[in-house]
Amino acid sequence: MEPKKLKLNFPGCSHVGQGAVEELGPEAAELGARAALVTGRSALAEAGITDRLIGILEDAGLEVELFDRVPPEPEVQVVDELRRFIGSQGCEVVVEAGGGSAMDVGKAAAALAGEQGDTEEYQLGRSVERAGLPHAAVATTSGTGSEVTKVSVLINRGKDLKKSLRAPGVMPDVSITDPEL
């Protein structure tokens, strides 16, 4: 019997440990000059994390546009809203920060930034044909693992469906896992 083989995919660069968040600025600056920072609606702001991340990014020379409208459940419509926001603001890099929901929305929007169709089409199987934007995932909850996967789990309320969007561009270029957050 032949042994089973595994293929593991990881972000291009992962920073793990106390203080790892300080690496976000230099890493993101290598990916672009104008960042869309994607968060949930209030938890990170109330904890002071949003301001901290903006400061880290700005200190590295990036311009930051905040998209803080991700609901507790990641929806395809919010991904489309974020894709429009990214385009209208001229963002070159996406930084998704939070739990699984914010990361899934940011990852999907970055991966589909170069595409024309609605996110629903790609969730239902349409192939991603264009390169998206580079992106960095910053975990603020433990256990989701979203910062190191090429999967974005999205809810499609119109189809009463919760399904993964899988594409190479969904995998973050950089992941940050810092227990301080």
Beta strands, then each sheet from edge to edge (+ up, - down):
strand 1: 13-16
strand 2: 34-40
strand 3: 63-70
strand 4: 93-98
strand 5: 135-139
strand 6: 151-156
strand 7: 161-166
strand 8: 174-177
sheet 1: 1+ 8+ 5+ 4+ 2+ 3+
sheet 2: 6+ 7-
end
